[in-house]
Amino acid sequence: MSKQWDVVVTGGSVVLRDRVEVLDIGIKDGRIADIAPNLPLEDADRIVPAAGRHVFAGVVDAHVHLNEPGLGEWEGFATGSAALAAGGCTTFVDMPLNGLPPTVNAAALELKLAAARRSGVRVDYALWGGLVPGNQGELAALSEAGVVGYKAFMSSPGDTGDGCFANVDDDTLFEGMKAIASLNHVLALHAESEPVVAKLAAAKQAAGETAMRDYLASRPAEAELEAVKLALDMGRRTGCKLHFVHISTPEAIELIDEAKRAGLDVTAETCPHYLAFTDEDVVRIGAGAKCSPPIRGEREREALWRQLAEGKIDIVASDHSPCPPSMKTVKGGNYFEVWGGILGGQSTLELLVGEGWLKRGIPLPILSRAMSAAPAERFGLSGSKGAIGPGLDADLAIVDLNAPYVLTADQLKYRHPHSAYEGFGFGCRVEKTLLRGNVVYDRHADQGGLDTERQASGRRLRPHASASRIIG
């Protein structure tokens, strides 16, 4: 006779939407069936002990670049999803730009899906489409094909080769917003003013000012604020739902929050690196910490933490942006020529919990919401993902909050094991990651903790409904 549960995760401090409580989690057919104290363990086929540990909803990382097809040498689905699993992530949404071809039409989306099937994906995933000059007529087909929304750049994203992803001009952005509004979808924006950053970068390089501090100065806070203001104005005029990715300044967060309170359907995302580092750290670390928008000062970092605690920052996502080490090599002292992007998908949960809860006392349900529930809600995945509750997928991260460690390259699962977080002291550590009740990562197991039988256990997800306003 079959037992009541396939798996029971027992004795953990479970991080729920509004509290943390010691509970058991009964899992049947990949979904959470029961949550209660002291479930009868004899009614389970398998027990996963979690006493003395915290159990989080699996991270839903809405901002990941895995670069297939065409640029799998940078990072592909297999290694990227392995790293995400090791960091407690059970769902990611792949960005459209760093692939050849970029995901700007339905045919390119099919090529990306084929690459995912070939490579094998360890956790569940969904896909972004792109908004670029000339593809407005492709947006409806991308919607029909199941993208969660669209991504556009207001500044140049960098050249990845033939067919690279182009930034939008004002006309493309406005017309694209109207089209996306008609599809009831979300537009995600990299918000930096191209006229501002291009002019400053050119001036700095012409003057021979190419050190890291010069690069940081070439992308000032004003460039972010100008782009955010422009996009918010267009959002009001078109009715387009907006999501601002990797916001680096508290002033921009305040602008977005004001617009939200005035009735605009808009959300804000920041990234762990803006919460972990300051500009002084960037100068110390060097090329590995180069990104855009750049990491700001200590004032900005601490203000972002306060805004996260206040609920003004909706989502925290990794913006995992990998590349080979050669692209992080500084030639002739010119940091402008170094690829911008931080490898961080493996470290999101540990960074937020260690720096947010252990150091700053931000309640764990707030942190879990920003990593999991809010992105699942915003991008149409909350019917199965983002929280711990009956009927939802049993996607769980079991974390030891009393396991400080220093990250070293040999612990990284990326295709190219380098990261700005090397040498960073984390206050906690992911022990196990469960995808639909199956352990896909166990830190204490062989093979680097990754289940060799579940190398392709991830499923492609479509939004269950049109992208929605954040709840609560």
N, C-alpha and C positions, 0 to 999 in steps of 0.2 A: 504494500500500500504506500502510495506517495505521501511524503510528509508535507506539513503545512507550509514550510518555507524551504526554499533551496539554500538560502544563506541567512544567517543572523549575525550582524555586527553587534557585538555585545559589550556593554559597560563603558562606552565612550561618552565624553561630554559633547553632546550633539549641538551644533550651532544652527539654531532655527532662525526664522525670520525676526523674532522679537526677543529671544532669550537663549541662554545656554543651559542645557539640562542633561543629566546623566540618564541615558535611555538605551534601549536596544532597538535595532532596526531590522525588521523581518523583510526579506526579499523573496519575491516569487516571480518567475518568468521575466527577470530583468528589471522589474519595477518594485518600488517600495510598497509593501502590503500592510505593514503594521509598524507603528512607532510607540513604544510603551516601556516602562520599567520592567525588568525581569520577565521577559518572554520565556516560555518553556523551551529550553534548548534541545530537549529530546525530540522536539517537533521540527528540527532543522537537519538537513543533510550535511551542512557544513557550517562551522563556526569561525568567525573572524574576530579574535579578541581585540578590544580597543580600550580596555581599562587603563586609566592614566593618560589617555590620549584625547585629542579633540577631533571630532568628525565634522568636516565641512562639506557643503555641496561642492561638487567638482567645479573648477573654474571654467567659465565660459569666456574665452579670450577672443574678443571681437575684432582684434587688429593684429593679424599675423601675415608675414610674407614668406611663403614657402617656394616660390620662384619656378615651379614647374607649370607648363612645359618650357623647355629651352634653356633654363638657367639652373637646372638641378645641381650643377657643380657648386653653386653658392649654398643652397640648402634645398632638399627635396622633401616630399611628403613623409618618407620613411624616417629619416633622421629627425626632421622637425617635429613630427608627432611623437617620436620617442622622447625627445626632450620635454615636450609639453606634458606628457604622461608622468614623467619623473618629477615634474613640478606641481602635480595635483590638478592639471587641466584635463577635462574630459570632453570639451567641445571647443573648436576654434572656428573662426570665420576668416577665410583666406582672401587677402587683398588682390586687386586685379592687375597691378602694374608691373611687377618685376617677373614677367613671364614673356616668352616669345612664342606666339603672339600674346599681347595683353588681353585681358578678358573684357573686351569692349563690344562684342557681338556674340550671338548664340553659337556660332561655329567655333569661336575661340573658347567659349565655356565648355563645349563638348571635348575639345582637345585637353583642357585642364582636367576634366573628369576622367578622361581616358588615362592621363598620367597618374592620377590618384589611384586608379584601379591597378595599374601596372606596378606602382611602387609599393602599395600597401600602406594603409593609414591606421595607426594604433588607436586613435580616439575618433569621436564623431566630429563631423565638419560641415560647414556651409560655405557659400561663396558670395563674394561681392561682385557686382558688375562695375563698369567704369563709365564715367562721363568725360568725353574728350571732344575736341573740335571735330565736327563732321559725323558723329555717331548718334545724333538725336533720334534718327529713324530706327535705331537698333534697340532702343530702351524698352519698348513694349515686348519685344521678343525675349530679351533678357529677363524681364519680369515673368513672362510665361514659363521660362526655363527654370525659375525658382531661385533667383538671387534674393538676398535679404535687403538689398538696397544698392546704392551707387556711390562711388568714390570719385571726387574731383580734386585737383590740385589748383590752388590759386597762385602758386609759384612753381618754378621748374622742379620736377622730381629727379632730374639727373638722367643721363643718357645710358640706356642699357643695350643699345644696338639698334638694328633695323626694326622699324615698327614700334619704337619705344612709346611710352605713355606720355602724352603731351598735356601741359597745363592749359586751363581754360582762360579765354579772354572774357571780358564782362558780358558781351552779347551771348556767347555760348553758355555762360553760367546762368544768365537770366532766362534764356529760352529753355535751357535744360531743366531749371527749377520748375517752370510751367509744365513741362512734359512729365516730370517726376511727380508733381502734385496731382496731375490727372490720373496717374497710376496708383496714387495713394501709397507711395513709397517714401523712403528716407534718403536724403543726400548727405553723405559724409564728406567733410571738407578739411583739407589741409589748408589752414588759414594763415598765410603769410603773403604780404603784398609783393608781387614780383617786381614792379617798378622800383620799390624801395630797396629790396635786397640785391637786385641785379646792379643797380647803380653803386651801392656801397661796396659790393664785392669787386666790381671792376676798378673802382677808385683805389681800394686797398692794394690790389695786385699790381696796378700800374705804378704805385708808389713803392713797390717791393715790400709791403707790409703783409707778410704771409704766415705769421706765427699763429698758434692756436688762439691767442687773445685777439688777434686781428680778425680771425674768422668769427669769433663770438660777437665782436663789435659790429660786424657787417650784417648781423641778423638781429636788430634790436627789438625790444618789446613793442615799439611803435609799429613795426611791420605786422606783428600779430594783431594788434588792436585795430589797425586800419582795415585789415582784411575781415576781421570778425564784424566790425561795424557795417561794412559793405554787404556782407552776406546776410546779416540780420535784416537789413533794410530790404534786400531782395526777397528774403523769406516772408516778410510781412506783405509785400506787394504781390507775391505769387501764391501764397498759402502752402508753400513747400515745407515739409517736415525736414528739419536740419539736425545733424549730429556733427559737432566739432571734435575732431580727433586731436590727440596729443597737445592739448593746451598747456602752455608752459608758464603763464603769468596769472597771478590772482586778479589783476585788473580785467583780463578777458573773461575769466570765470564770472566776475561780477556783472559784466555786460550781458552775458548769456543768461545768468540767473534773473536779471531784471526783465529781459525779454520773455523769459518763461513765465514769470509772475504777471506779465502784461497779457498773457494768453497765447504767445507763440509756441508752437509745438517744436521744442528744441532741447537737445541734451548736450552735455559736456563730458568729455573724456580727458583724463590725464594719464600719464604713464609712470611706472615705478621709478624710472631713472630721474624724473623730475622731483620725486619724493625722496630719493636716496642721496643724490649728489648735489654739489654746488659748482659754480664756475671754477673755483679753486681746485676742486677734484678733477674737473675736465683737463685743466692745464697739467695737473700731476699725472693723470692716467694717459693722456695723449690721444692718439688717433682712435683708439678703441671706444672713447666716449664722445666722439663727434657725431652729432645728429642735428636734424632741423625739425622744428625750431630748436635752438640750442638750450642746453641746461643753464639756468639762471643762477642768481645769488642765494645766499642763505635766507634773506628776507623772503624771497619768493617761495623757496622750498617750504619754510615753516607756515607761510600763509596758505599754501595749497593743502597742507595737512589740516589746518583749521577749517578750510572750506569743505574738505572731504568729511570731516566730523560733523559739519553743519548740514550736510546733504546738498550742498551747492554743486559738487562734482558728482555726476551720476554714475560714471563708469570709470574703472581703472583697467587698462588693457596694455599688453606688453609692447606693442609695435615692434615685435621681433623682426629685425631687419638684418639678415645674415649676409655674409660675403666671405670669400677666401681671404686668408691673411695678407696676401699680396695687395689686396685693395685697401688695406689699412696701413700700407707702408708709406711713410712720408718721404717724398723725393725732393731733394733740394730745399728742405725746410718749408715746403708749401703745403699747408694744411687745407687750402681750398681745393686741392686736387684729390684729397683722400675721400673715399666713399663715405657718405654719412649714413649711419644706421647703427643701432646697438643690438647685439645678440642678448636677449633677455627673457625669452619665453619660458625658460625653465625656472625662473626665480621670482615670478610675480607674487605667488601666495606667500612664500617665505619672507619676502621683503615687506609686504603689507602687514602681515601678522607680527613679524619681529619688530619692525620700526613703528607700526601703528598701534598695536595693542601692548606689546611688552614694554616699549619705551614711552609711548605717549598716552596710553590708556583709552584709545578709541575703542568703543565696544565692538566685539567680534561680529555681531549681526550687521553692523554698519559696514564693516570691511567686507564681509561675505556678500552682502548685497551689491556692493560696487563691483566685485569680481565676477559675480555669478547671476544673481536674480535680475539685476537691472539690465545687463546686456541681453539676457534671454527674453525679457519682456520687450525691450525696444526693438529687437530684430526678429520677433515672431517665433521664438523657440520655447516660450515659457509653458507650453502645453506638456513638455516632457523634461525640460532642462532648467537648471538655475537655482533649485532649492531642494530641501529635504522635506518631503511630504508624501502622503499616500497617493498612489497613482502615478507619481513621477518616476522617471528613470532612476535606477539606483546608482547614480554617479556620485562617488564619494571620494574625499581626500582625508586620509587619517594622518594626523600631524602630531608630532611630539613637540610640545611647547617648552620642554626642558632639555633641548638637544642643540646647544649653540655649536656652530662650526664655522670654519673659514673655507670659502669656496676655492677649489683649485681646478686647474684645467682638466685633470684626469677624471673629475666628477661630471663633466659636461657631456651631454649626449648629442650635441650638434655635429653636423658633418665636419665642421672645422671648429675644434674645441678652443675657442677664445672668446672672451667677453669682458666688458667693462667691469663686471662684478667679480672677476678674479681677485682674490685677496680681501673681499668684503666679508665681514663677520655677520653671519645671520644668527638670529636668536632662536630659531626653531627649524624643524626639518620635516619634510614629507616622508612618511614611512611607507604608506601604501596608497595606491590609487585604484579605485574600482570603477569600471565602466559597465553599466547595466548589471551590476552584481558580480562581475568577474574581475579578478585582480590582474590589472595590466602592468602594474609596477609594484615591486616590493624591494625596498632598499636593502633588505637583508638576504635576498635571494641571489642565486648564481646568475651568470650572464648579464652582469651589471644591473640586476634588478628588473630587467624587462622580460616579460613572458614570451618565450620563443614560439609558443603555439598560438599567440594572438597578435601576430605581426600585421594582420590585415583585418582587425576586428572592428575598425571604425566604419560608421555608416554615413552616407551623405544625407544631410537634412535640408528640407525646404521649410520656409516659414509657414507655420500652420494657419496664419492669418496675415493680413496686411500689417506692416510694422506699426506698432502702437505707441501711444503716449506712455511714458513711464508712470507706473502705478504707485501712489503713495509718496 
